[in-house]
Amino acid sequence: MTPFKPVALAHASRLINHGPTVLVTSAHDGRRNVMAAAWSMPVEFTPPRIAVVIDKHTWTRELASAAGGFALCLPGAGLATLTHAVGNESGRTVDKFRRHAIHARPGPVLGMPLIETGCLAWLECRLIREPHAEDAYDTCFAEVVAAAADERVFSQGRWHLPEDQPALQTLHHLGGGHFVRAGAMISAAGAQPR
C-alpha cells in the first residue's frame, strides 16, 4: 500500500504548482469517470483554490458539475500509458475505471474517486460555481477541501522527487502522447534544506 498522508491545506497548492499532468476524477448518481488534464494550477493559497481545464462538453465536466466537485490525482511516471489512454477515450459509454482496472477509493469530504496506486498525490475539490462562465469556458475553479500525498515524495509541505526512481516522479505532458518526468531538483542559494 502506498504511504499516503494528509497534506495540510496550507500546502495543497504546492502539489500542482510545478505543472504536472493530472487525472481528473468525478462521480455522481452511481456513474464515475477519469480523464487526463495537462492544464491545472493553484490560484489562491488561503483557502486553497485551483483552476483546471475540463472541456465543457466532456462527461467528466458533466459529472463534476452535477456532483459539485471532482478530484485531481497526480500520476507517477509509471502511469504514462494509462494517463494517455484515459485522456483519449470517452467515459460516456464505458466505465474507464473498470476497463483499465483502476482502483479508486472515495474521498474523505466529497466522496470523489481517489486513485492512489501509481499516483503520488491527490486533491479533493469543491467546484466554485461560476454561472456566467460555466457554459462559456472550459476552465473550472475549485476549492481544495482535502489533500494527501505519498510521503516518500512529499512531506513537510515540500516535494522530494528522487532522481533515481522514475516511478516516483510526476508526469508533464508535451502533446501527442509524449511526456517528460520531473527532472533533477535545483535549490537556490539560501533555500531551506529539504
C-alpha positions as CSV (number, residue, x, y, z in Angstrom):
1,M,0.0,0.0,0.0
2,T,1.3,3.5,-0.9
3,P,2.2,5.5,2.2
4,F,-0.3,8.4,1.6
5,K,-0.5,11.0,4.4
6,P,-2.8,14.0,4.6
7,V,-1.3,17.3,3.3
8,A,-2.1,20.5,5.2
9,L,-4.4,22.6,3.1
10,A,-1.9,25.5,3.5
11,H,0.4,23.3,1.4
12,A,-2.1,21.9,-1.0
13,S,-1.3,24.3,-3.8
14,R,2.3,23.0,-3.8
15,L,1.1,19.7,-5.1
16,I,0.4,21.2,-8.5
17,N,2.4,24.4,-8.7
18,H,5.1,22.7,-10.9
19,G,2.6,21.9,-13.6
20,P,2.1,18.1,-13.6
21,T,-0.4,16.3,-15.7
22,V,-3.3,15.3,-13.5
23,L,-6.1,12.7,-13.7
24,V,-9.4,14.4,-13.0
25,T,-12.0,12.1,-11.4
26,S,-15.6,12.7,-10.9
27,A,-18.7,10.8,-9.8
28,H,-22.4,11.4,-9.5
29,D,-25.5,9.2,-9.1
30,G,-23.6,5.9,-9.4
31,R,-21.6,6.9,-12.5
32,R,-17.9,7.9,-12.5
33,N,-15.2,9.0,-14.8
34,V,-11.5,9.7,-15.1
35,M,-9.7,11.9,-17.7
36,A,-6.3,13.4,-18.1
37,A,-5.7,17.1,-18.0
38,A,-2.4,18.9,-18.7
39,W,-3.6,22.4,-17.6
40,S,-4.1,22.8,-13.8
41,M,-2.7,25.3,-11.4
42,P,-3.1,26.9,-8.0
43,V,-4.8,30.3,-8.0
44,E,-5.1,31.1,-4.3
45,F,-3.4,29.9,-1.1
46,T,-6.0,30.5,1.7
47,P,-8.3,28.9,1.2
48,P,-6.5,26.8,-1.3
49,R,-8.1,27.2,-4.7
50,I,-7.2,25.7,-8.1
51,A,-8.0,26.0,-11.7
52,V,-8.2,23.1,-14.2
53,V,-9.3,22.9,-17.8
54,I,-12.1,20.4,-18.3
55,D,-13.8,20.8,-21.6
56,K,-17.4,21.8,-21.0
57,H,-18.6,19.1,-23.4
58,T,-17.0,16.1,-21.6
59,W,-18.6,13.5,-19.4
60,T,-16.1,14.5,-16.6
61,R,-17.4,18.1,-16.6
62,E,-21.0,16.9,-16.6
63,L,-20.4,14.7,-13.6
64,A,-18.3,17.3,-11.8
65,S,-21.0,19.9,-12.3
66,A,-23.8,17.6,-11.1
67,A,-21.8,16.5,-8.1
68,G,-20.4,19.9,-7.3
69,G,-16.8,18.6,-7.2
70,F,-14.0,16.5,-8.6
71,A,-10.6,15.2,-7.6
72,L,-7.1,15.7,-9.1
73,C,-4.8,12.7,-8.8
74,L,-1.2,13.1,-9.8
75,P,0.1,10.1,-11.7
76,G,3.7,9.0,-11.4
77,A,5.7,8.3,-14.5
78,G,4.8,4.7,-14.4
79,L,1.2,5.6,-15.4
80,A,2.1,7.4,-18.7
81,T,0.3,4.8,-20.9
82,L,-2.8,4.8,-18.6
83,T,-2.8,8.6,-18.5
84,H,-2.7,8.8,-22.3
85,A,-5.4,6.2,-22.6
86,V,-8.0,7.8,-20.2
87,G,-7.3,11.1,-21.8
88,N,-8.2,9.8,-25.3
89,E,-11.4,8.0,-24.8
90,S,-14.9,9.0,-23.6
91,G,-16.4,7.7,-20.4
92,R,-20.0,8.3,-21.5
93,T,-20.4,4.7,-22.7
94,V,-17.7,2.8,-20.8
95,D,-16.5,2.8,-17.2
96,K,-12.8,3.7,-17.6
97,F,-12.1,2.5,-14.1
98,R,-13.3,-1.0,-14.9
99,R,-11.8,-1.0,-18.4
100,H,-8.3,-0.1,-17.2
101,A,-8.6,-1.9,-13.8
102,I,-8.1,1.3,-11.9
103,H,-8.8,1.0,-8.2
104,A,-10.2,4.1,-6.5
105,R,-11.5,4.8,-3.1
106,P,-14.0,7.6,-2.1
107,G,-12.6,10.9,-0.9
108,P,-12.9,11.9,2.7
109,V,-15.0,15.0,2.2
110,L,-16.9,14.8,-1.1
111,G,-16.6,11.1,-1.9
112,M,-14.8,11.7,-5.3
113,P,-12.9,8.7,-6.6
114,L,-9.2,8.9,-5.4
115,I,-6.5,7.0,-7.2
116,E,-3.5,6.2,-5.1
117,T,-1.9,3.2,-6.8
118,G,0.7,4.6,-9.1
119,C,-0.2,8.2,-8.2
120,L,1.8,10.5,-6.0
121,A,-0.8,12.8,-4.6
122,W,-4.5,13.8,-4.8
123,L,-6.6,16.9,-4.1
124,E,-10.4,16.6,-3.5
125,C,-12.0,19.8,-4.7
126,R,-15.4,21.5,-4.3
127,L,-16.4,23.2,-7.6
128,I,-16.8,27.0,-7.3
129,R,-19.9,27.8,-9.3
130,E,-19.5,30.5,-11.9
131,P,-22.9,30.7,-13.6
132,H,-21.8,33.3,-16.1
133,A,-18.8,31.2,-17.1
134,E,-19.9,27.6,-16.9
135,D,-21.3,27.5,-20.5
136,A,-18.7,29.8,-21.9
137,Y,-15.3,28.5,-20.6
138,D,-13.6,25.2,-20.2
139,T,-11.7,26.4,-17.1
140,C,-13.1,25.3,-13.8
141,F,-12.3,26.8,-10.4
142,A,-12.5,24.8,-7.2
143,E,-11.6,25.0,-3.5
144,V,-9.4,22.1,-2.2
145,V,-11.2,20.5,0.7
146,A,-8.8,17.6,1.3
147,A,-5.3,16.6,0.0
148,A,-2.9,13.8,0.6
149,A,0.5,12.7,-0.9
150,D,2.8,9.8,-0.9
151,E,5.2,10.6,2.0
152,R,8.1,9.2,0.0
153,V,7.9,12.2,-2.3
154,F,6.0,14.9,-0.5
155,S,6.4,15.7,3.2
156,Q,6.7,18.8,5.4
157,G,5.0,20.8,2.7
158,R,7.7,20.0,0.1
159,W,8.4,17.8,-2.9
160,H,11.3,15.3,-2.6
161,L,11.4,13.7,-6.1
162,P,14.1,11.0,-6.2
163,E,16.1,11.2,-9.5
164,D,16.9,7.5,-9.4
165,Q,13.2,6.4,-9.1
166,P,11.3,7.4,-12.2
167,A,8.0,5.9,-10.9
168,L,8.2,8.4,-8.1
169,Q,8.3,11.5,-10.4
170,T,5.4,13.4,-11.8
171,L,4.4,13.4,-15.5
172,H,4.4,16.5,-17.6
173,H,2.5,16.4,-21.0
174,L,4.3,17.5,-24.1
175,G,1.5,16.6,-26.6
176,G,0.7,13.7,-28.8
177,G,1.1,11.1,-26.1
178,H,4.6,12.3,-25.1
179,F,5.5,13.1,-21.5
180,V,8.6,14.1,-19.5
181,R,9.2,13.3,-15.9
182,A,10.0,15.9,-13.3
183,G,13.8,16.4,-13.6
184,A,16.6,17.0,-11.2
185,M,15.8,19.3,-8.4
186,I,17.8,22.5,-8.2
187,S,17.8,24.6,-5.0
188,A,18.5,28.3,-4.9
189,A,21.3,29.6,-2.7
190,G,19.8,30.2,0.8
191,A,16.8,27.8,0.2
192,Q,15.5,25.9,3.2
193,P,17.0,22.4,3.5
194,R,14.9,19.5,2.1
